[in-house]
Amino acid sequence: MKYVITGKPGVGKSTLFNSIIEVLRSNGFKVGGVIAPEVREKGIRIGFKIIDLLTNEERWLAKRNYDSSVKVGSYGVLVHEADELVRDAILKALVEADLIAIDEVGPMELKLPSFKTVLLKALDSGKPMIMVVHYRLSDIDIVSRLKAARKITVTIDNRDNLRKNVPESILKELRSVLQF
């Protein structure tokens, strides 16, 4: 069971993802993986953190105008700082969690040396997964493994309806699949 949440920037993908995770956790599911929330100061986005969903450990993923050899737009990626956390969080989720959740599979995360390798391992594991996937993801290895996933495309027009219905629908399916 794999779910892919996608859509253009700013439509509410992460909001839907977080709603699903909240419903699953409140119903006793152990959710592992990572999220990469934006960090704002005085209303201005200054970067992104990476947070382990099992331990809440966090590190910087990228900072605006950060001096790094790895860039995504105006953001410098803190490769070494973020890579270890991402790798360990996903590998730990494979063993300890009921399902793996990743927000997001996108250009910034794919700059981390371990990310694609552990993501492919998770995708091949058969463990239930919920992922936010960048709408222009073109990596053939990843895309081919997502062909059978249920795709949820978030738009400004459908986001409120999705937030009302999708978390409970996924909860119901997950309960049946895992006999929880």
N, C-alpha and C positions, 0 to 999 in steps of 0.2 A: 504494500500500500504506500504509494508515493503521491504527495500533493505538491504542485508547483503553483505558487502565487506569482503572477507577473502583471505588468502594466507599466504605463509611462511614469516618469518621475512625479512625485507629489500627489498621486491619486489615492493613497491610503493603503498601500501594500503592507507596510510594516504595522500599521494600526490593526489591520485584519489579522496578520500573523500573531501579534501580541494578544489579541482577543482569543484566538484559538488556544494559544499556550496557556493563558489564564484559565480558561474553561477546563482544559485537560488537567492542569495541576490541581485545580479545586476539586476535581473528581478522582484524585489519587494517583494519577499517572506521573511517573518520573520522566521528566523531559530533559534531555541533554543536547549539547550542541553549542552554537554561538549566535550572538546577535551583534550587530555593528551600528549602534545608535549614533546619530549626529550629536555633536557637542556645540552649543551656542553660548556666546557671551554677548550680553547687551543686544540680543536679537540677531546677531550675526553668526553664521556657521563658521566655526574655527577648525573643525576636524571631526574625526570619528574615533570612537573607542571600539574595542572588541571585548565582549564579556562572555565568560563561560557560564552556560545556563545551569550547570550542576553546582558550581562552587561560588558563583558571582565574582570570581576573580576578574579583574579588568586591566587592560593595558591600552595604550594608544595604538590605533591602526594607522591613522594618517592625520597630519596637521597641515593647515593652509600655510603656504610659503616655508615649509620645513625643508631644510637643506638635506636632501636625500638623492641618491643616484636613481631611485625608483620614484617616478612621478605618475600621478593620474590627474590630469588637469593642473590646477594650482596647488594640489596637495602632494606633499612628500610622504611616502609610505615608510613607516617605521618597521622595516622588514624583520629584523631580528627580534625586536620586542614583541611583535604581534604573532610571528610565525610559531613560536614555541607554544603559546597559549592556544592557538587555533588547533594545532596538531594534537596536543594533549587533550583538549576538550572533546574533540570528535572521537579520538581513540577511546577515551573514557566512556563516552556515550554509547559506543558500540558494545561495551561490556555491562555498564551499569544502568542504562536508561531503558525505558519502555519504548521510546521513540526518539529520533534525532531531528532536531529543528535547527535550521540555518537561515539567518537573515543577514547577509544575502550572498548569493552566488553571482558575483559581478566582477568588473575589471579590477577594482582595488584589491579584493580578496584573492583574486587569481594571480596577483603579483607576489604573493607569499609562496616561498619555495615548496612548502609541505601541503598547501591547501588542496591542490588538485589531486594529489596522491591519496590523501586521507578521505577526500570527498568521494573519489571513485571507489575506494574500499567500502565506504558507508553505503554508496549506491548499490554495490554488488552484494552487500551483506544480507539483503532480504528484510532488514529491520524497517519498520514503518518510518517514513520521513515526511517532513513538511519543510518546504524551502521557498524563500523568496528568490526568484531568478530574474536577473536583469533582462529587460525586454529585448535586448539585442544580442544576447548570449549566442555565440556562434561556435564555441569549442565543440568539435565533432565528438570527442570521447564522452563529454558530459551530455550533450544534446541527445546522442544515440541512447544513452541509458535512461533518458527521461521520456522517451516516446510513449511508453505505456502509463505514464503518470497522469493523474487527473489534473487538468490545467484550469486554474481559476484566474481569469483576466479581470483585474479591477479597473474600473473607470469611475469618473466623477459621478456618472449617472447611476451606477449599480452598487457603489461602495456601502451605502447605508443598509441596503437590503442584504448584501453579503455578510455584513457584520452581525445582522440579526439572525441569519439562518445557517451560515457555514460552520461556526464553532460547534453548535449542537449536532449538526449532521456528521461532522468528523468524529466527535465524541461517540456517537452512536455506532458508527462504522468501526472505530478502533476497539470499542468494547466487544463487538461481535468477532472481530478478527483475532484479538488477543484473549478472548473469553475472560474478560476482566470483570 
